[in-house]
Amino acid sequence: MISERYESAKKKYAQIGVDTDAAIEQLKKLPISMHCWQGDDVQGFENAGSLSGGIQATGNYPGKARTPEELMADIDKALSLIPGTHRINIHASYAVTNGKKVDRDEILPEHFAPWVEFAKERGLGLDFNPTYFSHPKAQNATLSSEDEEIRKFWVRHGQASLKIAEYFAKELGKPSLVNIWIPDGFKDIPADRTAPRARLKKSLDEILATDYDKSLVYVAVESKVFGIGLESYTVGSHEFYMNYAAKNNILCLLDNGHYHPTEMVSDKISSMLLFSDKMALHVTRGVRWDSDHVVLLDDETKEMAKEIVLNGCDRVLLALDFFDASINRIAAWVIGMRNMQKALLSAMLRPNDKLRQLQEERRFTELMMMQEEIKTYPMGDVWDYFCESQNVPVGMAWFDEVKKYENDVLLKR
């Protein structure tokens, strides 16, 4: 039945010049970096207590992962329900130290060996994020701190992170992305905007001076417009990081929850890629603010996917970033990942060359007509066929497995 529906959809798409087989092959090879912190509400394994740095995970759904073993088991379950082969995005606070106290400027590759073994057995890649929040030395500021000892501590943390990512890449044979985000800023209007940014620039320079293999480790910097308690001024603004990345030949990471609600990251992607070979992207869903809701198959997600496909999927290092503690955490992963893949598939199933031609010829009536008509084309039948070919549940059937796992595993924690 699924094959029959696919063959019918294949013929319909062929009529507008779209090769569905090619789209499926392209999607199969496109990895998304799935964030480990959805599984435990960004707690990590340090027993650090409550979140800080303008971050909140709201809700108290049962079954949160409490140990590396539980988190990896939950990731396994989620990946079994998501088509394709992907990557895992890890924060430094998820170091496996076996009960030993290891501060963040002392983390070593060996503390992430279980993650490498996990990824190696499953053919996954790994990405890495230094954790500049939820730490006693992050109460006021990190890389922009006016306290030189605090600033140097966080520089060492960034330097250690580069070596860990290099270890990931060498062990797995796949480049690793290190993404630097800090929560530094002020609640009220600052007297001096320049000095904190000058210190941040100095810190980043010192981190990048570390000897690391640039062919194996991509470094990205991620901006944010504001955070809770940091409403008036963010040191790491978009303009700061965009210029810093361009000048230092590293990647600028755009998170679509980190801008004013009227700013669309989908509109920024083409501009970034005209001046850089690659960029990084975190896809989330902000509701009124950067609230990191689960990614939906909404208009902006589809527009970002369209820009990724049009500008070259290999040029955008794609990851998800949300943490919802109000619903089943594994379901949140699966919904978000599958929606991102659906958005990408939708973009791949557009007659993009024809649509470009209509725009270039300014045939705007025909362009609008065609873009609207293809919205009701049978993309769902192609998606179902893709899932079946990847041996993952089709349609809503995956949710039965999540509920069973919840009853058998999560509710017993």
C-alpha positions in Angstrom: 0.0 0.0 0.0 2.8 2.5 0.9 4.7 1.5 -2.2 1.6 2.0 -4.4 1.0 5.4 -2.9 4.6 6.3 -3.4 4.5 5.3 -7.1 1.5 7.5 -7.6 3.2 10.4 -5.9 6.4 9.8 -7.9 4.5 10.2 -11.1 2.7 13.3 -9.9 6.0 15.0 -8.9 7.6 13.9 -12.2 5.1 15.9 -14.0 6.6 19.1 -12.5 10.2 17.9 -13.0 10.9 16.6 -9.5 12.7 13.3 -9.0 11.4 11.8 -5.8 14.0 9.0 -5.7 16.8 11.6 -5.9 15.1 13.6 -3.1 15.0 10.5 -0.8 18.7 9.7 -1.5 19.6 13.3 -0.7 17.6 13.3 2.6 19.0 9.9 3.6 22.6 11.4 3.5 21.7 14.6 5.4 22.6 14.3 9.1 21.0 16.4 11.8 22.8 16.9 15.1 20.4 15.8 17.8 20.9 17.6 21.1 21.5 15.4 24.1 20.1 17.9 26.6 16.5 17.3 25.6 16.7 14.0 27.5 17.4 15.4 30.9 16.2 19.1 30.9 19.8 20.4 30.4 20.9 19.0 33.8 24.1 17.2 32.7 26.0 14.9 35.0 27.7 17.4 37.3 24.9 17.6 39.9 25.2 21.3 39.6 21.6 22.0 40.6 19.3 24.5 38.9 20.0 26.1 35.5 21.4 29.5 35.2 22.4 31.9 32.4 18.9 32.9 31.3 17.9 29.3 30.6 14.8 27.5 31.9 13.4 24.1 31.2 9.7 24.1 32.3 7.6 21.1 33.2 8.0 18.0 35.3 7.1 15.0 33.0 8.2 11.7 34.6 11.1 9.6 33.4 13.9 12.2 33.0 17.3 10.6 32.4 19.5 10.7 35.5 22.7 8.9 34.4 24.8 8.5 31.2 23.4 5.0 30.8 19.8 6.2 31.0 20.4 9.1 28.7 22.1 6.9 26.1 19.3 4.4 26.2 16.8 7.1 25.7 18.8 8.5 22.7 18.9 5.0 21.3 15.1 4.7 21.5 14.6 8.0 19.8 17.1 7.3 17.0 15.3 3.9 16.4 12.2 6.0 15.4 14.0 8.6 13.3 15.0 7.7 9.7 18.5 8.3 8.5 21.9 8.4 10.3 22.6 11.5 12.4 24.9 13.1 14.9 24.7 13.7 18.6 25.3 17.2 20.0 26.9 17.1 23.5 27.5 19.8 26.1 30.6 19.8 28.3 28.4 19.3 31.4 27.7 15.7 30.1 31.3 14.5 30.9 31.3 11.0 32.3 33.7 11.3 35.3 32.5 8.3 37.3 31.8 10.3 40.4 35.1 12.2 40.4 34.9 16.0 40.6 36.4 17.5 37.5 36.0 21.2 37.0 35.2 22.5 33.5 38.7 23.8 32.8 40.1 20.3 33.6 37.9 18.2 31.3 39.8 15.8 29.0 38.9 13.6 26.1 38.9 10.6 28.4 35.8 12.0 30.1 33.9 11.6 26.9 35.2 8.2 25.9 31.8 6.6 26.6 30.2 9.0 24.2 32.7 8.1 21.5 32.1 4.4 22.0 28.4 5.0 21.9 28.7 6.9 18.6 31.2 4.5 17.1 29.0 1.5 17.6 26.1 3.3 15.8 28.0 5.1 13.0 27.1 8.5 14.5 29.1 11.8 14.5 29.6 13.9 17.6 29.5 17.7 18.1 30.5 19.6 21.2 29.5 22.6 23.2 31.5 24.2 26.0 29.1 24.8 28.9 29.2 28.4 30.0 26.3 28.3 32.4 25.0 26.6 35.5 28.4 27.0 37.3 29.5 29.0 40.3 32.0 30.9 38.1 29.3 31.8 35.6 27.1 33.8 38.1 28.1 37.2 36.7 30.0 36.7 33.4 32.2 34.2 31.7 34.4 35.1 28.7 33.7 38.8 29.1 34.3 38.8 32.8 36.0 41.8 34.4 37.5 39.4 36.9 40.7 38.1 35.1 40.8 34.8 37.0 37.2 34.1 36.0 37.9 35.0 32.4 41.0 32.8 32.2 39.0 29.9 33.8 36.5 30.0 31.0 39.2 30.5 28.3 40.8 27.2 29.5 37.3 25.6 29.3 37.1 26.7 25.7 40.6 25.4 24.9 39.8 22.1 26.5 36.7 21.9 24.4 38.6 22.2 21.1 40.8 19.2 22.1 37.8 17.1 23.0 36.2 17.8 19.6 39.5 17.0 17.9 39.4 13.6 19.8 35.8 13.1 18.6 36.8 13.7 15.0 39.9 11.5 15.0 38.1 8.6 16.6 35.0 8.8 14.5 36.5 9.9 11.2 34.0 12.7 10.9 34.6 16.5 11.6 33.2 17.8 14.8 31.6 21.2 15.4 32.4 23.2 18.6 29.8 25.9 19.2 30.6 28.7 21.7 27.6 30.4 23.3 27.8 32.5 26.5 25.0 34.1 28.5 27.0 37.3 29.4 25.0 40.5 29.6 23.2 43.0 31.8 19.6 43.3 33.1 19.5 47.0 32.6 21.0 49.5 30.2 24.9 49.3 30.4 27.1 52.3 30.9 29.8 50.7 28.7 29.0 48.3 25.9 32.5 48.2 24.5 34.6 46.9 27.3 32.8 43.6 27.8 32.9 42.9 24.1 36.6 43.7 24.0 37.2 41.2 26.7 35.1 38.6 24.9 37.2 39.2 21.7 40.4 38.7 23.7 39.0 35.5 25.2 38.0 34.1 21.8 41.4 35.0 20.4 43.1 33.1 23.2 40.8 30.0 22.7 41.5 30.0 18.9 45.2 30.2 19.5 45.0 26.6 20.8 46.8 24.1 18.5 44.0 22.1 16.9 43.4 20.5 13.6 41.2 22.9 11.7 40.3 20.3 9.0 38.7 18.2 11.8 37.3 20.8 14.1 34.9 23.5 13.0 34.5 26.4 15.5 31.2 28.4 15.6 30.0 31.3 17.6 26.4 31.8 18.5 24.6 35.0 19.3 21.5 35.8 21.3 19.4 38.9 21.5 18.6 38.6 25.3 18.1 36.2 28.2 16.2 36.2 31.4 17.9 38.7 33.7 19.9 39.9 30.7 17.2 41.7 28.9 19.0 45.0 28.0 22.4 43.9 26.7 24.0 40.7 25.4 27.7 40.8 25.0 27.7 38.2 22.2 25.4 39.9 19.8 24.8 38.9 16.3 26.8 41.8 14.9 29.7 41.0 17.2 29.8 37.3 16.3 29.1 37.7 12.6 32.1 40.1 12.2 34.3 38.0 14.5 33.6 34.9 12.5 34.2 36.5 9.2 37.5 38.1 10.3 38.8 34.9 12.0 37.6 32.4 9.4 35.3 30.4 11.7 31.6 29.7 11.4 28.8 31.9 12.5 25.9 30.0 14.1 22.4 31.2 13.7 19.7 30.0 16.2 16.3 31.0 15.1 15.2 31.5 18.7 17.9 34.1 19.3 16.5 37.0 17.4 13.7 39.5 17.6 10.4 37.7 16.8 10.0 39.8 13.6 13.5 38.6 12.4 13.4 35.5 10.2 16.6 33.4 10.2 15.4 31.9 6.9 16.1 35.3 5.3 19.6 35.4 6.8 20.9 32.1 5.4 21.5 33.2 1.8 23.3 36.4 2.9 25.6 34.4 5.2 26.5 31.8 2.6 27.3 34.5 0.0 30.3 35.4 2.2 31.1 32.2 3.9 31.7 28.6 2.6 29.7 27.2 5.5 27.5 28.2 8.4 25.9 26.5 11.4 22.3 26.5 12.3 20.3 25.7 15.4 16.6 25.1 14.8 14.2 25.6 17.6 10.8 27.3 18.1 10.4 30.4 20.2 7.0 31.3 21.5 7.0 35.0 22.3 10.7 34.7 23.3 13.5 32.2 23.0 11.6 29.5 24.8 13.0 26.5 23.0 9.8 24.7 22.2 9.8 21.5 20.1 10.3 22.1 16.4 7.1 21.9 14.4 6.5 21.6 10.7 5.7 25.3 10.6 6.2 28.0 8.0 9.6 29.2 9.3 11.0 25.7 9.6 10.0 25.0 6.0 11.5 28.3 4.9 14.8 27.6 6.6 14.8 24.1 5.1 14.2 25.6 1.6 17.2 27.9 2.0 19.4 25.0 3.2 18.4 23.0 0.1 18.7 25.9 -2.3 22.1 27.0 -1.0 23.6 23.5 -0.6 22.9 21.1 2.2 26.6 20.4 2.7 27.2 24.1 3.5 24.9 24.2 6.6 25.8 22.3 9.7 22.4 21.6 11.1 21.4 20.9 14.7 18.3 21.1 16.8 18.1 22.9 20.2 15.1 22.7 22.4 14.2 21.3 25.8 10.6 20.7 26.8 10.1 19.0 30.2 6.3 19.2 30.0 5.9 16.2 27.6 7.5 12.8 27.0 11.1 13.8 26.3 11.7 11.0 23.8 8.6 12.0 21.9 9.9 15.6 21.8 13.1 14.4 20.1 11.3 12.3 17.6 8.7 15.0 16.7 11.4 17.6 16.3 13.8 15.5 14.3 11.1 14.1 12.0 9.6 17.5 11.5 13.0 18.9 10.4 13.4 16.0 8.0 9.9 16.6 6.6 10.7 20.3 6.1 13.9 19.3 4.2 12.0 16.8 2.1 9.4 19.3 1.3 12.1 21.7 0.0 13.7 18.9 -2.0 10.3 18.1 -3.6 9.9 21.6 -5.0 10.6 22.3 -8.7 13.3 24.7 -7.6 14.9 25.4 -11.0 11.5 26.2 -12.5 10.5 28.4 -9.6 13.8 30.3 -9.9 13.2 30.8 -13.6 9.7 32.2 -13.0 11.2 34.7 -10.5 14.0 35.7 -12.8 11.5 36.3 -15.6 9.3 38.2 -13.2 6.3 35.9 -13.9 5.0 36.5 -10.4 1.4 35.3 -11.0 2.6 31.9 -12.3 5.2 31.7 -9.5 2.5 32.3 -6.8 0.2 29.8 -8.5 2.8 27.1 -8.6 4.1 27.6 -5.1 0.6 27.4 -3.7 -0.5 24.4 -5.8 2.5 22.2 -4.8 1.6 22.7 -1.1 -1.1 20.0 -1.5 1.1 17.6 -3.5 1.5 14.2 -1.8 4.7 14.8 0.1 3.3 12.6 2.9 3.3 9.6 0.7 7.0 10.2 -0.2 7.8 10.6 3.5 6.0 7.4 4.5 8.0 5.5 1.8 11.2 7.0 3.1 10.4 5.9 6.6 9.5 2.4 5.5 12.7 2.2 3.4 14.7 3.2 6.5 13.0 0.6 8.7 11.4 3.1 11.1 7.7 3.3 11.9 5.4 5.0 9.4 2.9 7.6 10.4 1.8 7.6 14.1 3.0 4.1 14.7 6.2 5.3 16.4 4.2 6.8 19.3 3.1 3.3 20.3 6.7 2.4 20.8 7.3 5.6 22.9 4.3 4.8 25.1 5.5 1.2 25.6 9.0 2.5 26.5 7.5 5.0 28.9 5.5 2.3 30.7 8.4 -0.3 30.7 11.3 2.0 31.4 10.6 5.7 32.1 7.9 5.4 34.8 10.1 3.0 36.7 12.8 5.5 37.2 
